[in-house]
Amino acid sequence: MSAKVNQITPAVNGLRLSKTTNWRSNGVSPKAESADSKDGNMDVENQKSKNPETRDDTSEMKDNLSRTRKIVIGAVSAFVIATLIVGLGVGLGTKNGNATSGNATCPCDQICTVHTDGYICSCGDGYVLDADGVACTDESSENQNCPCDHICNWNGNENTCSCNDGFLLDADGTSCYEVSTIESKYCPCDQVCDWNGDNYTCSCENGYGFDTDGETCIDCPCLQLCDRTDGGDWVCSCRSGFQESGQNCVDIDECETDNGGCEQHCTNTEGSYYCYCQEGMIVQEDGLSCNYDYDEVLRKSLLFYEAQRSGVLPANNRVPWRGDSAVDDATPNGEDLSGGYYDAGDNLKLGLPMAYSATVLAWGFIDFEDAYEAAGEVDNMLACLKWFSDYFIKCHTQEHELYAHVGSVDADHGSWVRPEDMTMERPAYKVDEENPGSDVAGGTAAAMAAIAFVFKDRDASYSATLIAHARELFTFANDFRGLYSTSIPDAAKVYESGGFTDEIIWAACWLYKATGESHYLDTAISLYNSEPLGKPYSFGWNTVTAGYRIMLMKLTGDNGEYKVGVTTKFLSDWLPGGTLPYTPNGMVFRDGWGALRYSTAAAFIALAAAELGVKAPTYRDWAKGQLHYALGDTGRSFVVGFGVNPPVRPHHRGGSCPDTVDACTVIYLRSADPNPHILYGALVGGPDETDSYTDDRQDYFKNEVTLDYNAAFQSAVAGLRHLQLIGVM
C-alpha cells in the first residue's frame, strides 16, 4: 500500500506543514518527512509571517516584565495590568515555548500571556486553541486530524475520504486497499472465488460440494465436482480440462487435437493448456494467434540509435559498450561539432542522410505517437530526436553556413577502430554562399522544423529555437542553389546527391506544418508545379519526392494530382503487378545494396498514404507483408537482436571490437565470430533478389547498418502498431 496522503496539515517535529503539501505520489508517509523538507514545510520564520502577533524576542519580553514590576503596586495592581494585557491581545510569550519568565518556560504553541498563576495560551489569526489548552490548529477544521487512509476531502463541515489511483475505498469509509487484491479481499465464498472482473462465482474444492444452503462447502464422495439431485443425492463430474475415466478424472491433452487451436506452439498443463509463439512474436488477445511484438521492435530500434551516438554520452546511456567519442570534433575556427550520430558501421557524421533520418523518425512519431506510448518509449524517442536537433544547431554556425560532413572518408574507411579509440584527423566541411548545398541545407531545415513540431507543446522555447534555425536554413537553401556533394567532394564518395529541389519542397512543407505560415506552403506548391511529375527511384536520403507529395496531399487536402504522384507515379510500381520484381519469398526488390531499406521505406509511404484514406486496405496489407519479411516471415529475422536467427555479424566497428583488446584492428572485420556486442534493433541490408543472405561482416551490401535504413523501418513499424491499437489490423 502506498504512503498515506492527507490533505491536512499534520505536525512534524513541532512545526506545521503548509496546507498545500501533498504526498500523492512520492511514496513517503508525511510522518517520515523531516521538518525542513522542501515539500511545503514552513520554517519558524514563515510561521511568524503567518502570525504577526507572535514575537520571538526574549529580551523584549524581559524589558516588558521589568517595566511592569516598576509600576506594580501590590498584587491587585499586577492582576489588573495582566488582565488589561490579555484584553489588548498583547502576547508576552512566543511560539513553541521558547519564551522564558524567570526560570519558567512557556508551554504554549503560539502566544503566551503572563498571568499571576502562570500562563494563558492563545493563538494567532486563523488558528484556534486545541482542547489541551496549549496547541493551535487551523480554524478551518480542514487541517484537524484527518481519519482517512489516503486523501481527505474537506467540504466545509467534515472530511470525506478517497484513495490514490490503483486503490479502492474499504467498507469502513476510511481505509484503502489495492485494486489488485480485490479478488482475495472480498471473496464471499466458502472455498473458491472466481473473479471475472465484475463479480464473483463461488465453487468448492475437489471432493467438496455445496450443502443444501447453496453456499457452504461440505465433504462429498466425488473426486472433483459434486452436484446434488433434487432428491439430495450426489452426482459426480470432472472439471473443465478433465474427462472421466472409470472412477477417475484424467487430464485432457488439448494440444493433441488440432494443436489446441494455437497458431504456433501449444503446451498442455493440468486441466488446461496455453499457446505461445516463436521468438519475437507474442500471443494476441484471442489467446491463439501470434503476431510480431512491435513494441519490442520499437524499443530495440531506439537502442540502435543510442549505439550510434557520438560525443559525450548522457548519464543514462543504455548501451554499456559505448563511451564518449569524438568529443573534439570542431570547425576550423574551433566551434564545437561534437554530438550527432555516426552514419553507419563507420565513424563518419554525414549531414544529408542524418537529416533525412531525423525527419522521417519525427514524421513517424507525429503520426503514430500512440505506438510509442504503448511501447513505453515516448521519452526515449524524444531524446533520440533531440540528439539530432542539438547537433544540427551546432552545425548551423552562421545564417548561411552549415557544416555537413565530419571525418575523412578515406581515413575512416581505411581503419577498423572503435569510435572511442579514434586518433585520425577529423576534418569538418561546410556549405555556404560560395559553396552551396541546397539539398543538405533544405534537408536539415525540414528535420529541424519536424522536430520543432514534436516539441511545440512540450518545450515551446526549444521549439522556437529550432524554427529560427529552420527558417534561415530554408532561405539559404532556396536562395543559394547547388549540390552539397559538389561543394564537399569528400561527401560524393559516400552520399552523392542527385538533386536538391525535392529537399527544398520538403523543407517548405515541414515549415508550413510547424508554423502555419502560408508562404511556405505557397513556395512548396510553386516549386512542385515547376517540376515534372516523374517517378522517383525510391524514398530515401537521396530523394524525398514521395514524402513531400504525401505532405502536400495532407496539408492541402487535395487528393488530385498529389495523390496521383503517390499512387500511379510511385507505389503502383512497388506493389505486385508493378514494374519492380519480387523475390521468391515476397520482398519487393529495388537494388542489391541494402535491399530492405528500399522495401521498408516504400512500406512507410504506403502506410502514410493509407492514413489519408488512399487505398487503405491494399496499402496496409502490402506494407505489413514487407515489414514482416524483414522481421522474420522467411524463417529468419533481419533485425539484430530480434526474433528468430537474427544477424550476429553486422558490419559495424564498435559492435565487432571486443572490450578486452587494447586496439581494434581489421582482424575483427575479417573474424568469423559473432560480434561481441549486440547492436540491438539494427536493420541490416538484407538478401539479394533470390532471397539469398549470408551473415558476413565483410559483405556490406547485405550486412551494413545505417541511420537511414532504420528510420523509415522504425516509423513503419510504429504505423503497424498504431493500426493494432485502433483495431484496424
C-alpha positions in Angstrom: 0.0 0.0 0.0 1.3 3.4 -0.8 2.1 6.1 1.7 -0.7 7.9 3.4 -1.7 11.1 1.7 -3.5 13.6 3.8 -4.6 16.9 2.5 -4.4 18.3 6.0 -1.6 20.0 8.0 -0.1 17.4 10.3 2.6 18.4 12.9 6.1 17.3 12.1 8.8 17.8 14.8 6.8 20.6 16.4 6.3 22.5 13.1 3.3 22.7 10.9 3.1 21.9 7.3 1.6 24.1 4.6 -1.9 23.2 3.6 -0.8 22.7 0.1 1.5 19.8 1.0 0.6 16.7 -0.9 2.3 13.3 -0.9 0.0 11.7 -3.5 2.8 10.1 -5.5 6.1 10.4 -3.6 5.7 7.1 -1.7 6.7 8.6 1.7 4.5 8.9 4.7 4.2 12.5 5.9 5.4 11.5 9.3 8.6 10.3 7.7 9.3 13.8 6.2 11.9 15.9 8.0 10.9 19.2 9.4 13.0 21.1 6.9 11.6 19.2 3.9 11.1 21.3 0.8 7.7 19.7 0.2 5.8 22.6 1.7 7.0 22.7 5.3 7.1 26.2 6.8 10.1 27.1 8.9 9.8 29.2 12.0 10.3 32.5 10.2 7.5 31.6 7.8 5.2 30.8 10.7 5.9 34.1 12.2 4.9 35.8 9.0 1.6 33.9 9.2 1.1 35.1 12.8 2.0 38.8 13.1 1.1 38.9 16.8 3.7 36.3 17.6 7.1 37.7 18.7 10.3 35.7 19.4 12.4 38.2 21.1 13.1 37.1 24.7 14.9 40.3 25.6 11.9 42.3 24.6 9.7 40.2 26.9 12.1 40.8 29.8 12.0 44.5 29.2 8.2 44.4 29.4 8.4 42.5 32.6 10.9 45.0 34.1 8.6 47.9 33.2 5.7 46.0 34.7 7.4 45.4 38.0 8.2 49.1 38.3 4.5 50.1 38.1 3.0 47.2 40.0 1.7 48.4 43.4 0.6 45.2 45.2 -0.9 42.0 43.8 -4.2 43.7 42.8 -2.4 46.2 40.5 -0.4 43.4 38.9 -3.6 41.4 38.3 -5.4 44.5 36.7 -2.4 45.1 34.4 -2.2 41.4 33.3 -6.0 41.5 32.7 -5.6 44.6 30.5 -2.7 43.0 28.6 -4.9 40.0 27.8 -7.8 42.2 26.8 -5.5 44.1 24.4 -4.2 40.9 22.9 -0.6 41.7 23.8 1.4 38.4 23.9 4.4 38.4 26.2 5.4 34.9 25.3 6.4 33.4 22.0 5.6 30.4 19.8 6.7 26.9 20.7 7.5 27.6 24.3 10.7 29.5 23.6 9.9 32.4 25.9 11.0 32.5 29.5 9.9 34.4 32.5 12.3 33.9 35.4 13.0 30.2 35.4 9.8 29.1 33.8 9.3 28.1 30.2 6.1 29.0 28.2 4.2 25.8 27.2 2.1 27.5 24.5 2.1 26.6 20.9 1.8 30.2 19.7 1.1 33.1 22.1 1.8 33.2 25.9 0.3 35.7 28.2 1.7 36.0 31.7 -0.8 35.5 34.5 -0.4 35.7 38.2 -0.9 31.9 38.4 1.2 31.1 35.3 0.4 31.5 31.6 -2.7 31.8 29.4 -2.2 30.4 25.9 -3.9 31.9 22.8 -3.5 31.6 19.0 -2.9 34.0 16.1 -5.4 34.9 13.4 -6.7 31.9 11.6 -6.0 29.4 14.3 -8.0 28.1 17.3 -6.8 26.7 20.6 -7.0 22.9 20.8 -8.7 21.1 23.7 -5.4 20.7 25.5 -5.3 24.5 26.0 -1.8 24.6 24.5 -1.7 23.6 20.8 -3.1 25.7 18.0 -4.9 24.3 14.9 -6.1 26.0 11.7 -9.7 27.1 12.5 -11.0 25.8 9.1 -11.0 22.3 10.7 -9.8 21.0 7.4 -6.5 20.8 9.0 -7.6 18.9 12.1 -6.9 15.2 12.4 -8.0 13.5 9.1 -9.2 10.0 9.6 -8.5 8.9 6.0 -6.0 6.4 4.9 -5.0 8.3 1.8 -6.9 11.5 0.9 -9.1 13.8 2.9 -11.6 16.0 1.0 -12.9 18.8 3.2 -16.4 20.1 2.3 -16.5 22.9 4.8 -18.1 20.8 7.6 -16.4 17.4 7.5 -13.9 15.3 5.8 -14.8 12.6 3.3 -12.2 10.0 2.2 -10.9 8.9 -1.2 -7.9 6.9 -2.4 -5.0 7.2 -4.7 -5.1 5.7 -8.2 -5.0 1.9 -8.1 -6.8 1.8 -4.8 -10.4 1.4 -3.7 -12.1 2.7 -0.5 -12.8 0.0 2.0 -16.2 -0.6 3.6 -15.2 1.4 6.7 -15.1 4.6 4.6 -11.5 5.4 5.6 -9.1 2.6 4.6 -7.8 2.0 1.1 -6.8 -1.3 -0.5 -5.1 -2.1 -3.8 -7.4 -3.0 -6.6 -5.2 -5.9 -7.4 -6.1 -7.5 -4.1 -9.9 -7.2 -4.5 -10.3 -10.8 -5.6 -8.9 -12.2 -2.3 -10.1 -9.4 -0.1 -13.8 -9.5 -0.6 -14.5 -13.1 -1.6 -17.9 -14.0 -0.1 -17.4 -17.7 -0.9 -16.8 -20.6 1.5 -13.9 -22.0 -0.5 -13.2 -20.9 -4.1 -13.9 -17.5 -5.6 -13.8 -17.0 -9.4 -13.5 -13.3 -10.1 -14.4 -12.2 -13.6 -13.6 -8.5 -13.2 -17.0 -7.5 -12.0 -18.3 -10.1 -9.6 -17.7 -13.5 -8.0 -18.8 -17.0 -8.8 -18.4 -19.4 -5.9 -17.4 -23.0 -6.2 -15.9 -25.8 -4.0 -12.6 -27.5 -4.0 -12.2 -31.0 -5.3 -14.1 -33.5 -3.1 -16.4 -30.9 -1.8 -19.9 -29.8 -2.8 -22.4 -27.2 -1.8 -24.6 -28.1 1.1 -28.4 -27.6 0.8 -27.9 -23.9 1.6 -26.1 -23.5 -1.7 -23.2 -21.6 0.0 -21.4 -23.9 2.4 -19.0 -26.5 1.0 -19.1 -29.9 2.6 -17.4 -33.3 2.0 -18.8 -35.3 -0.9 -17.8 -38.7 -2.3 -16.6 -37.3 -5.7 -13.1 -36.9 -6.9 -13.6 -33.5 -8.3 -17.1 -31.8 -8.8 -20.1 -32.7 -6.7 -23.7 -31.7 -7.5 -26.9 -32.7 -5.8 -30.0 -34.0 -7.5 -33.5 -32.9 -6.4 -33.6 -35.8 -4.1 -30.3 -34.8 -2.5 -28.1 -37.5 -4.0 -24.6 -36.6 -5.1 -23.7 -36.6 -8.8 -20.0 -36.6 -9.7 -18.4 -35.0 -12.7 -15.0 -33.7 -13.8 -13.8 -30.2 -14.1 -13.2 -28.5 -17.5 -9.9 -29.8 -19.0 -10.5 -33.3 -17.5 -12.5 -36.3 -18.6 -14.0 -39.3 -16.8 -12.0 -42.5 -16.9 -13.7 -45.1 -14.8 -13.9 -43.6 -11.3 -11.2 -41.1 -12.0 -10.8 -37.7 -13.8 -7.9 -37.6 -16.1 -6.3 -34.6 -17.8 -7.2 -33.9 -21.4 -4.3 -33.0 -23.6 -5.8 -30.3 -25.7 -2.6 -29.9 -27.7 -3.1 -33.3 -29.3 -6.2 -32.2 -31.1 -5.5 -29.5 -33.8 -2.7 -28.1 -31.8 -5.2 -26.7 -29.3 -6.2 -24.2 -31.9 -2.8 -22.5 -31.4 -1.3 -20.8 -34.5 2.2 -21.8 -33.5 3.1 -23.7 -30.3 0.9 -25.4 -27.7 1.8 -26.6 -24.2 -0.5 -28.8 -22.1 -0.9 -28.1 -18.4 -3.1 -30.0 -15.9 -6.6 -29.1 -16.7 -5.7 -26.6 -19.3 -3.2 -25.5 -22.0 -1.7 -22.4 -23.4 -0.4 -21.1 -26.7 3.0 -19.5 -27.2 4.9 -18.0 -30.2 8.3 -18.1 -31.7 11.0 -15.6 -30.6 10.0 -12.0 -31.5 6.2 -12.8 -31.5 3.6 -12.6 -28.8 0.2 -14.2 -28.4 -2.7 -12.0 -29.4 -5.9 -11.2 -27.4 -7.6 -14.3 -28.7 -5.0 -16.4 -26.9 -4.4 -18.5 -30.1 -2.8 -16.4 -32.8 0.7 -14.8 -33.0 2.0 -11.6 -34.3 5.3 -9.8 -34.1 6.0 -7.8 -31.0 6.0 -4.3 -32.5 6.7 -2.8 -29.1 9.9 -4.8 -28.8 11.0 -3.7 -32.3 10.5 0.0 -31.4 12.4 -0.4 -28.2 15.3 -2.1 -29.9 15.4 0.2 -32.9 15.8 3.2 -30.5 18.7 1.3 -28.8 20.4 1.1 -32.2 20.2 4.9 -32.5 21.7 5.2 -29.0 24.5 2.9 -30.1 25.3 5.4 -32.9 25.6 8.4 -30.7 28.8 10.5 -30.9 30.2 13.0 -28.4 29.7 13.0 -24.6 27.1 10.3 -23.8 24.4 11.1 -21.3 24.4 9.8 -17.7 21.5 7.4 -18.6 23.4 5.8 -21.6 21.8 2.4 -22.1 24.5 0.9 -24.3 27.2 -0.3 -21.9 29.8 -1.0 -24.6 29.7 2.6 -25.8 31.5 5.5 -24.3 32.4 9.2 -25.1 33.9 9.6 -28.5 34.9 12.3 -31.0 34.5 14.9 -28.3 36.9 17.2 -30.0 35.0 17.4 -33.3 35.1 21.1 -34.3 35.1 23.6 -37.2 38.5 25.0 -38.3 37.6 28.0 -36.2 37.2 25.8 -33.1 33.4 25.8 -32.9 32.0 22.7 -31.2 30.7 20.0 -33.5 30.6 17.2 -31.0 27.4 15.1 -30.8 25.2 13.8 -33.5 25.2 10.3 -34.8 27.6 8.1 -36.7 26.2 7.3 -40.1 26.7 3.5 -40.2 29.2 0.9 -39.2 31.9 3.6 -39.8 32.6 6.7 -37.7 31.6 9.5 -40.1 29.0 12.1 -39.4 27.2 12.9 -42.6 24.6 15.7 -42.8 22.3 14.6 -45.7 21.4 11.1 -44.6 21.3 12.3 -40.9 18.8 15.0 -41.8 16.6 12.5 -43.8 16.7 10.1 -40.9 15.7 12.7 -38.3 12.8 14.0 -40.4 11.3 10.5 -41.1 11.6 9.5 -37.5 9.9 12.7 -36.4 7.2 12.1 -39.0 6.5 8.6 -37.7 6.3 9.9 -34.2 3.9 12.7 -35.1 1.5 10.3 -37.0 1.9 7.3 -34.7 2.7 8.6 -31.2 0.2 6.2 -29.7 2.6 3.3 -30.8 5.4 4.8 -28.8 3.1 5.4 -25.8 2.1 1.7 -25.9 5.7 0.7 -26.0 6.6 3.0 -23.2 9.2 4.7 -25.4 8.0 8.3 -25.7 10.8 9.7 -23.6 13.5 7.7 -25.4 12.1 8.8 -28.7 12.1 12.5 -27.7 15.7 12.0 -26.5 16.6 10.4 -29.9 15.1 13.3 -31.8 16.7 15.9 -29.6 20.1 14.3 -30.1 19.7 15.0 -33.8 18.5 18.6 -33.4 21.0 19.6 -30.8 23.7 18.6 -33.3 22.1 20.4 -36.2 22.1 23.6 -34.0 25.8 23.3 -33.6 26.4 22.7 -37.3 24.5 25.8 -38.3 27.3 28.2 -37.4 26.1 31.2 -39.4 22.9 32.3 -41.2 24.2 30.9 -44.5 26.7 28.4 -43.2 26.2 24.8 -42.4 28.7 22.1 -41.5 27.5 19.0 -43.3 30.3 16.4 -43.1 32.7 15.5 -40.3 35.5 13.0 -40.8 37.7 11.9 -43.8 36.1 9.1 -45.8 39.5 7.6 -46.9 41.0 7.8 -43.4 37.9 6.4 -41.7 37.3 3.6 -44.2 40.9 2.7 -44.1 40.8 1.8 -40.5 38.7 -0.6 -38.4 38.6 1.0 -34.9 36.1 1.8 -32.2 34.9 5.4 -32.2 36.2 5.7 -28.7 39.7 4.9 -29.9 39.9 7.1 -33.0 43.2 9.1 -33.4 43.0 10.2 -37.0 42.3 13.8 -38.1 38.6 14.5 -38.4 38.2 17.5 -40.8 34.8 19.3 -40.9 33.4 20.5 -44.2 30.7 23.2 -44.7 28.4 24.6 -47.3 28.0 28.4 -47.6 27.1 31.1 -50.2 30.2 30.4 -52.3 29.9 26.6 -52.0 26.1 26.0 -51.6 24.3 22.8 -50.6 20.6 23.3 -51.1 20.0 19.6 -50.6 21.6 19.3 -47.2 20.5 22.8 -46.0 16.9 22.0 -47.1 17.0 18.6 -45.6 18.3 19.9 -42.3 15.7 22.7 -42.3 13.0 20.0 -42.8 14.4 18.0 -39.9 14.5 20.9 -37.5 11.0 22.0 -38.4 9.6 18.5 -38.0 11.3 18.1 -34.6 10.2 21.6 -33.6 6.6 20.5 -34.3 7.2 17.5 -31.9 8.4 19.8 -29.2 5.9 22.6 -29.8 3.7 21.7 -26.8 6.4 20.1 -24.8 9.1 22.8 -24.8 8.0 25.9 -26.6 11.3 27.7 -26.2 13.3 24.9 -27.7 10.8 24.5 -30.5 11.1 28.2 -31.3 14.9 27.9 -31.4 14.6 25.1 -34.0 12.1 27.1 -36.0 14.5 30.0 -36.1 17.3 27.8 -37.5 15.0 26.1 -39.9 13.8 29.4 -41.4 17.4 30.6 -42.0 18.4 27.2 -43.5 15.4 27.2 -45.8 16.2 30.6 -47.1 19.8 29.7 -47.5 18.8 26.5 -49.4 16.4 28.3 -51.7 18.4 31.4 -52.4 21.8 29.8 -53.0 21.2 26.7 -55.2 23.7 23.9 -55.5 24.5 20.3 -54.7 26.4 19.7 -51.4 28.4 16.9 -52.9 29.8 19.3 -55.4 30.8 21.7 -52.7 32.1 18.9 -50.5 33.9 16.4 -52.8 34.5 14.0 -49.9 30.8 13.6 -49.5 30.5 12.4 -53.1 32.5 9.4 -52.1 29.7 8.1 -49.9 26.4 10.0 -50.5 26.5 11.8 -53.8 23.4 13.9 -54.2 21.2 13.6 -57.3 19.2 16.9 -56.8 18.0 19.5 -54.4 14.6 20.7 -55.4 12.9 17.8 -53.5 14.6 18.8 -50.3 13.6 22.5 -50.7 9.9 21.5 -51.2 10.3 19.0 -48.3 11.6 21.8 -46.0 8.8 24.2 -47.1 6.1 21.6 -46.3 7.5 20.9 -42.8 8.0 24.6 -42.1 4.3 25.2 -43.0 3.3 22.4 -40.7 5.4 23.8 -37.9 4.5 27.5 -38.3 1.2 27.6 -40.2 2.6 30.4 -42.3 1.1 30.2 -45.8 4.1 31.5 -47.7 5.9 28.2 -47.0 3.1 26.2 -48.5 2.8 28.6 -51.5 6.6 28.1 -52.1 6.2 24.3 -51.9 3.3 24.3 -54.4 5.1 26.7 -56.8 8.2 24.6 -56.8 6.1 21.4 -57.1 4.4 22.8 -60.2 7.8 23.7 -61.7 8.9 20.1 -61.5 7.9 17.3 -63.9 5.6 14.7 -62.4 8.1 11.9 -62.6 8.6 8.6 -60.9 11.2 8.7 -58.1 13.6 5.9 -57.8 12.8 5.3 -54.2 12.0 7.1 -50.9 15.3 7.7 -49.1 18.1 10.0 -48.3 18.7 10.9 -52.0 15.1 11.6 -53.0 12.2 12.6 -50.7 9.8 13.3 -53.5 7.3 10.6 -52.4 7.4 12.1 -49.0 6.7 15.7 -50.0 3.9 14.5 -52.2 2.2 12.9 -49.2 2.8 16.1 -47.2 1.2 18.3 -49.9 -1.8 15.9 -50.1 -2.2 16.1 -46.4 -1.5 19.9 -46.0 -3.8 20.9 -48.8 -6.5 18.2 -48.6 -6.1 17.8 -52.4 -6.4 14.2 -53.4 -6.0 15.1 -57.1 -2.6 15.4 -58.7 -0.7 14.9 -55.4 -2.5 11.6 -55.0 -1.5 10.6 -58.5 2.1 11.4 -57.6 1.9 9.0 -54.7 -0.1 6.2 -56.3 0.4 6.0 -60.0 3.7 7.7 -60.0 5.3 5.7 -57.1 3.5 3.0 -55.2 2.0 1.3 -58.2 5.5 0.3 -59.3 6.2 -1.3 -56.0 3.0 -3.3 -55.4 2.5 -6.7 -57.1 1.9 -6.3 -60.8 4.1 -3.2 -60.9 7.4 -2.7 -62.6 9.6 -3.9 -59.8 10.4 -7.6 -59.3 9.8 -9.7 -56.2 12.0 -12.3 -54.5 10.5 -15.8 -54.3 9.6 -15.2 -50.7 7.9 -11.9 -51.4 10.2 -8.9 -50.9 9.9 -6.2 -53.5 13.4 -5.8 -54.9 14.8 -2.4 -56.0 18.6 -2.8 -55.5 21.0 -5.3 -54.0 22.8 -2.8 -51.8 20.6 -2.5 -48.7 17.5 -4.1 -50.3 15.4 -3.9 -47.2 15.9 -0.1 -46.9 14.0 0.3 -50.1 11.1 -2.1 -49.4 10.6 -0.8 -45.8 10.7 2.8 -46.8 8.1 2.2 -49.6 6.1 0.4 -46.9 6.2 3.6 -44.8 4.9 5.7 -47.7 2.1 3.2 -48.2 1.1 3.4 -44.6 1.2 7.2 -44.7 -1.0 7.3 -47.8 -3.4 4.9 -46.2 -3.8 7.3 -43.2 -5.2 9.8 -45.7 -7.7 7.2 -47.0 -5.8 6.3 -50.1 -6.3 2.5 -50.9 -6.1 1.9 -47.2 -6.8 -1.9 -47.0 -4.5 -2.6 -50.0 -1.6 -0.4 -48.9 -1.8 -1.6 -45.3 -1.8 -5.3 -46.1 1.1 -4.8 -48.6 3.2 -2.7 -46.1 2.6 -5.3 -43.4 3.9 -8.1 -45.7 7.1 -6.2 -46.5 7.8 -5.4 -42.9 7.0 -8.9 -41.7 9.5 -10.2 -44.3 12.2 -8.1 -42.5 11.0 -9.3 -39.1 11.2 -13.0 -39.8 8.5 -14.4 -42.2 11.1 -16.2 -44.2 12.4 -18.1 -41.2 15.0 -15.6 -40.1 15.0 -12.0 -38.8 17.0 -9.3 -40.5 16.9 -7.1 -37.3 19.9 -7.6 -35.0 18.9 -9.0 -31.6 15.3 -9.6 -32.5 13.3 -12.6 -33.5 14.5 -16.0 -34.9 18.0 -16.4 -36.2 18.8 -12.7 -36.4 22.1 -11.4 -37.9 25.1 -11.7 -35.5 27.8 -10.2 -37.7 26.6 -6.7 -38.8 29.2 -4.5 -40.5 29.8 -2.3 -37.5 33.2 -1.3 -36.0 32.1 -0.7 -32.4 30.0 -3.8 -32.2 32.7 -6.1 -33.6 35.5 -4.9 -31.4 35.8 -6.8 -28.0 36.5 -4.8 -24.9 39.4 -7.0 -23.9 41.8 -5.8 -26.6 43.8 -2.6 -26.4 43.3 -1.8 -30.1 40.7 -3.0 -32.5 42.1 -3.8 -36.0 40.9 -5.2 -39.3 41.4 -8.6 -37.8 37.9 -8.2 -36.2 36.4 -7.2 -39.6 37.5 -10.5 -41.0 36.7 -12.6 -38.0 34.1 -15.3 -38.4 33.0 -15.0 -34.8 29.7 -13.2 -33.9 30.1 -9.6 -32.9 30.9 -9.5 -29.1 28.4 -6.7 -28.7 24.8 -7.0 -29.9 23.7 -4.0 -31.9 20.1 -4.3 -30.9 17.5 -3.1 -33.3 19.7 -2.5 -36.3 18.1 -3.4 -39.7 20.8 -5.0 -41.9 20.8 -4.5 -45.7 19.2 -7.9 -46.3 19.1 -10.5 -49.0 19.5 -10.4 -52.8 16.9 -10.9 -55.5 16.8 -14.7 -54.8 16.3 -14.3 -51.0 19.9 -15.4 -50.5 21.6 -14.0 -47.5 24.9 -14.6 -45.8 25.6 -13.2 -42.3 29.1 -12.0 -43.2 30.5 -8.8 -41.6 32.7 -8.1 -44.7 29.6 -8.1 -47.0 28.4 -4.5 -46.5 25.9 -4.9 -49.3 23.9 -7.3 -47.1 25.1 -6.5 -43.6 25.7 -2.8 -43.4 23.6 -0.9 -40.9 22.8 2.8 -41.2 20.7 5.6 -39.7 18.6 5.9 -42.8 17.9 2.1 -43.0 16.3 2.2 -39.6 14.4 5.5 -39.9 11.6 4.5 -42.3 11.6 1.0 -41.0 11.0 2.2 -37.4 8.3 4.6 -38.4 6.6 1.9 -40.5 6.6 -0.5 -37.5 5.1 2.3 -35.4 2.4 2.6 -38.1 1.6 -1.1 -37.8 1.4 -0.8 -34.0 -0.9 2.1 -34.4 -3.2 0.1 -36.6 -3.3 -2.6 -33.9 -4.2 -0.1 -31.2 -7.1 1.3 -33.2 -8.4 -2.2 -34.1 -7.8 -2.0 -37.8 -5.1 -4.7 -38.1 
